Amino acid sequence: QAKSAAARAAVMTVTAAPLVRTELTRTIAVNGSVYAWQDVIIAPEVGGYRVAEVLVDVGDRVKAGQKLVALSTSLLEAEVATKQAILNQRLAELDNAEAALHRGQMLADTHVLSEADLDKLTADQLAKKAAAASARADLETSRLRLKFTSVTAPDDGIITSRTVTVGQIAQAGVEMLRLLREGRIEWRG
């Protein structure tokens, strides 16, 4: 009975102690590599033009919109000038056709000009208007291509690769530079 009483007394005993915060150090060995957060390939939008200037090198920090590479613009500037002259010619032809139509309408009111001749003048004016619109679109296309001779940074970052050299002929869509967006890298374990 003494043994069972001692066992019951031991079971009923509660010991209290204050909690203490303890830092535990755990380590895990992991292998991994460092990668670019986002790697952007920078390439020209137009091709067939000589690289006139490369303004950055590997390791340079760049800002969004900063000019990185300049392509030769002489051929495209001449093309823009030619398209502007063609547009001016088409606009002059349109002015002439509109004046002829206006004169024809005045003559048609006095029944001096036939309906067929008035229809011909109207059709000619519409054709000249379409030709002027086409010339204007061609000019805008040439101006856009001229704008694309300046290769710019799409975002802030660091240049990590350069495969372009002055004097080479640029090809549309072919990599010139690589950009590490925002200079961010990540480790993959």
Helices and strands as residue ranges (DSSP letters): H 2-11, E 33-36, E 39-42, E 49-54, E 61-62, E 67-71, H 74-109, H 115-147, E 150-152, E 157-162, E 169-170, E 177-181, E 185-188
